[in-house]
Structure formats: C-alpha cells, structure tokens
Amino acid sequence: MVIDQLNNDYDVVVIGGGAAGLSGALMLARMRRSVVVFDAGHPRNAPAEGVHGLLARDGTPPGELLERGRAEVHGYGGQVVGGEVTDVVRDAEGFTVTVDGRSVRARRLLLTTGLVDELPEVPGLRERWGRDVIHCPYCHGWEVRDLAIGVLGTGPMSVHQALLFRQLSADVVVFSHTMAPLTAEQSEELAARSIRVVDGAVTALHIVDDRIAGVRLTDGTVVARDVVTVGSRMVARAPFLTSLGLRPTEHPAGVGEYIPTDPTGRTDVPGVWAAGNVTDLMAQVGAAAAAGAAAAAQINADLVAEETSRAVAAYREPFSVGTEAQLCEVVMGDRRHGI
C-alpha cells in the first residue's frame, strides 16, 4: 500500500478500504473533493481465491482487486492510508478522526468498515473458512457444483441456504446441529428436494490431505462431505461507532447486526453515510462498490448544497460592518495617495 502524507483537513474521510470505500473515494476524487481512505487492512474476503459474480472481473483475486482500486483513487488525487481508526468525535464544524495517534479533520464521513463473520465453535471451521467452508452460493457455489455439500444448521437461514445450494448439487445434507426444530413446512420442502437431514451436533470436521473429507458427530459418526456451508453471524465492524451515537441494530432476519441507513446511505447522525456490508450484510462485492459510489454522490451533493448556501448568503450580504470599515479605509487610502 502506498504511504501518503496526511493533510490536516479533508472534505471527506472514508473509513474502510474495501470495495465500498474505494469506490466511494474514487467518485469523490473525480469530483475534485479532498478525500482520504483509512484502511485497517483486514478484508473480509481475504481467504477467498477470487471474487465471483463481479462483471468483467470475475475470478480476480481479492488483493489484486483492491490494488487496482487504490491505484485508481490515487490517479485522481485521493489518498489511501493504512491504519485503524480508533476514535471519531463530532462537533459543530465536522469530525475529528483519530488513526494511529494522528488526528485529521473531516467535513463528512463515509463508513465502509465492513463486517466480522462470527463462526460456530466447531474445530476446523475458522481455519478452512473461504476454502472448503463457505457461506454464499452466489460467491462460491459454482466452484463447489456437484460436490457433496453439508449445511451446518445454526440459525433461521439454514434451510434457505440448503435450498439454494441444492440448485448447485444433487447431494446436499443438512446437519441439525444447533438450529431450531424444523417446521412441518420446512421438512416437506427439504424432502421434496431430496435434501437429507442428519440430527445431532457436529463436533469437528474430518480432514484428509488438507481437504474436508467429512463431518464428525457427537456419537463419533463421520458423514462424508466435500464442502461445508455455514451461515455466520455477521456483525458490523466499527468499535468507534458509539462515540458517534451510532449503534448496530439486529437484522430482521436474525443473521447479525448492521448500521441502519436511508436509501441514500445517510445514517441517523448528520454528516455520516455508510455503505457496503456495514449496512447491508448480504451485499456482494459488486453491490458494495455500487453502494459506495451512490453514497459518495450523495455526500458530494450535500457538500455542494452547503457551499452554495454559504455563497448565496455572502452574495446577498457582501458588506458586513467589518468589510465596510475595510472598504472605507481602502477608499481613504486611495484618496491620500491621490488616486
């Protein structure tokens, strides 16, 4: 990552250097806004081999996509700086953002900090996350098509997840694990799609030659599987939010916590917008990037409105008491010099 020299003041500080943050910064920089992106360097999709479902960039390694994005932001005069924001304070003039002991001022904020995936306490899940432990059929489904897929039942979306993966493979098994008992309707849906349900808690993954070979149950039984899918609990990443008066809200689907916004990305705190997974837990890379660009356009429009309002006020009242006195002094000085 290029190391930029920080300025003291910016039109916009973007907190988070993923697809949403870089896309927003690109839009703002192209509008000649002074903008800096603070990137803590913990991208959610780092374990994945490639970004999928992204038009014209399908399969691009996540790191390469971010490097391209940073270069584009730099190309328009924006800055991308490595560092983790530890505090944000709002006052009448804007915001003070503290990162690695250094503070900068911002007129507006764009939060694109993403989320943290909280996984069940099953040995092996975290280590294989993004490889043969996956969560999203749209992100990884094609790559596991026709394999033996096991769905770890952990919450209200597990049945839905199983039905989606059934589109990609005829061999899908749901492990009840910690999920609530199936309703009659859910049981019928799974049976109709030939999805088998295995009762009992999962205690570990069975690994052979650095690949999943099965799922081990509490009674010692190993059910052969090639891939395990699990719905993580997704929690907005931003420990400094409370100092801004923002608090994560429980998602209505029961899958985690997010920061609510209006359709433009505006939060409840004046001057603060949010985009990407921090506010849309289900957003893929393309959707996150689009949301970042849209929020940036709204931020720029808000700044333009503020600047125009100030310009109109100055235009209507060009001479305050101070400026009138200054003008008289200029005129008298001109006369004293015979002008």
N, C-alpha and C positions, 0 to 999 in steps of 0.2 A: 504494500500500500504506500502511495506517495505521501510523504510527510509535508504538510502545508504549514506555513507560518500563520498563526491565528491573528485575526483582527480583533479589535475591541467590541465592535458593533456590527450587527447584521440585520438585514431586513427579516430573514427567516433562518432559524436553526431547525434542522431536521435531525431528530434523534432516532437513529436506526438506519443501518446501511444496507438493507436488503433490497429486494425488487421494488417495494413500495417507496422506500426512502430515496433511492437513487432516481427512480422515475419522477418523483416529485421534485427533487433537486434539479433534474435536467430541465423540466418545464419552467421552473423559476429562473434558472440561469439563462435560459433562452429569452426570458422576458427582462433580462438585464437587472435582475434582483441580486443583491449580495446574499449568498446562501452558503452555509456550511453544513455538512453531514457529519455527525459523530457516530462512528461505527465501533461497537464493542467487540466485534469480531467473533460472534457466536451464532452463525446462521443455522436455522432450524434444519435445513436440508443438506447440511454438510456431509452426512454419511452416505447420501444417495450418489449413485454413479452418474446420473443425468437428470436434467429437468425435462419432464414429458408433458405433452399437451400444449406446448408453447409454440405458436405458429412461427415457422421459419427458423426456429431454434430448438426444435425437438431433439432431445438427447444430449444437449450441451451440458458438460459438467458444471455443477453449481458455482465452483470457484471461478471458472472461465467466464461465466455469465456476469458475475459481479465485477470482475476485472474490466470487462468491456463497458459495463455501466459506469464505473468510476472514471474511466478514460473519457467517456462522453461528457460527463459532468465537468471534468477538468477542461475539456475542449471549449466550453462556453464560459469559463471563468469561475465556476463553482469550486468549492473546496470539499475534500473528503479527508477527515482526520480520524485516526484510530484513537479510541479512548472510550471509557464508560462514564456516562453521565451519572453523577451521584446526588445531585440536588437541582431543583428548579424552583425559583421564587418569582412570584408575580407581584408587580407593583403598578402604579398608575401609568407609568411610561412603557411598560412592556415586561420583559422577563430577564432574569439573571440565571444563566445556565452554568453549572459548575461541572467540569470534567477534568479528572486527574489533577485536582488542585488549582486549576486555572479557570477563571470565570469570564464569560462573554455576555454581551447584551443582545437581545433579540426583540424585534417588534412583534413577531408572530412565531408560533411553534407548530411543527408538524411531527406528530408522534407516529413512528413506524417501527416500534421496537419488537414487533412480532410476539410470539408466544413460546411457552415451555410445555413440552409434552411430558405429562406425568404418567408413567407406566406402572402396571400392576407389579407387585413384589414377587415376581417369578424369576428364579435364577436363569440367566441367559438372555432374557428379553432385551435389556438395555444394550448388551454387547453386540447383539445382532440387529439392532434397530436400523432400518434403512437398507438392510441387506436381504435376509430372508425372513425378517419380522417386519411387516409393513402395515399400513393402515388405510391407504386410499386406493380404490380400484382405478381411479382416473389417473393417478400419478404413477402407479406401479403395476396395474392389472395386466397389461399386455405382456409384460416381461414374465409373468407367472402363469400365463394361459396354459390350460390343460394339465397343470400340476396338481398334486394332492394338497388341498388347502384346508387348514384348520382355523376356525374362527374362535378366538378366546372370548367367551361370554363375560362381559364385565359391566354392562350397563344397558340403558334403554335403546341404544342404537345397534346393538349386536345383531339382532335379527335382520334389520335393514341392511347391515353390512354383509351378512351372509347371502342375502338375496342378490345383492349387487355382484358379489364375486361368483355367484352361480352363473352369471352371464359369461364368465370367462373360463370356467372349468365345470365339468360334469361331476367332479369328485370334491365335494365340499362337506366338511363335518363341523358342527357347532359343539364346542365343549361348554357345558353349562357354567362351570367354574363358579363365579360369584354373581351371575346375573339373576334377576328375579325369575320365579317360575313362569314358564310360558303360558300365555293365554290360549284358550281353545282356538282362537283365530290364528295366532302365530304358529301353533303346532300344525294346523291344517295347511298354512302357507308353506311351511318348510317341507312337510310331507309331499305336497303337490309338486314341489320342485326337486324331489328326491334328495333332500339335504338331511343327513342323519344327525341326530342329537345324541351326544355322549354325556351322561350325567357324571358328576364328581368334579372335585377340584384338581387343577393342574399344579403339579409341584415343581416341574422342571422341563426344559427342552432336552431332547436326546440328540446329541451332536456326534456325527461321524465324519471324519476328514474335513473338519471345518465347515460342515453344512448340517442343517436340520435334517434329521432322519425320522423324528417322531416326537410325540408329546407324552410325557410321563404323568400318570395319575397317582393319586394318593395310595391306591392299592397296589402300586407297582406296575400296573399295566402300561405298556407303551403302544400308542396308536400311531401307526406310520403316517407321516406327513412330510411334505417337501417345504411347505411355507406355512407360517402362522401369521394371521392378521389379528390386530388388536385395536380397539378404539381407545386411544389415550384420553386422559383428561387434559384439556387444553386450557392453559391459564395465561392471560395477558402478561407479558414481561415488561415491567417498569416499576421498580421498587420506589421510585421518587414520586409516583402519582399522587399519593396522599397529600404531599406538600402543595400540590396544585389544586387540591379539592376534588380530584377525580378518584373514584373508587370502582374497581371492577364489579360487574353485575353478573349474576348467574344466568347462563344461557338458557333460553326456554326449553331447549331440547335436552338439558341436563348433561351436556358434554364438557362444561368448563365455565370460565369466566372471561368476559370481554369488556371493552370500554364502549359504551353506547355513543352513537353519533346520529346526526340527522343525515338525510340523503346526500348532502354535500360534503360530509366528513367533519362537520363542525361539532365539537363537544359542548358540554354544558358550561365550560369555562371560557369566557371571552378571549379570543385571540389564539385558541388552541384547536387544531384539527387533528384527526387521527385517520390512518389508512392502513390497509393490509390486515394481517392476521391479528393485530392487537384489537381490532374492532370487528373483524369478520373471520371467525375461527375456521371456517371452511374454505377460505379463498386459496386457490392455487396461485402459482407464480404470475401467470398472465393477468388474473383478476386483481391480484395485489398491486401489480405495476399500473394497471389501468386506474385503480382507486387512488394511488399516489399521484398520478398525473391530474386526475379530476380534482382532488383536494388542493393541489398546488394552484390550479387555475382559479379556484375559489379564493384562496389566500391572496393571490395577486389582485383579483378583483376587489377584495376587501381593502387592500392597501391603496389601490387606485382611488377608491371611494373616499378613504380618509384623506389622502393627499389632495384630492380635488376639493373636498370640503374646506380644507385649510387654505387652499389657493383662492377659493371664492371669497372666504372671509377676509383675506388680505386684500383682494381686489376691490371689495366693497368699502373697506375702511383703510385706504392707503396711508393715511397720516394719523398716527396716534400722537399724543402730547409730546412724546419724546422725538418722534420723527419731525413734527412741526418745528420744534426748537432747533433741531439739527438743520432743517431747511433754512430757517431764518439766519442761522449762523453762517451757512454757506452763502446766502444772498448778501449779507452784510460784509462778509469777507471779500466777495467779488467786488462790491462797491468800494471797499477800502483800497483794493488794488486797481481801481479804475476800469473794471471790466463791465 
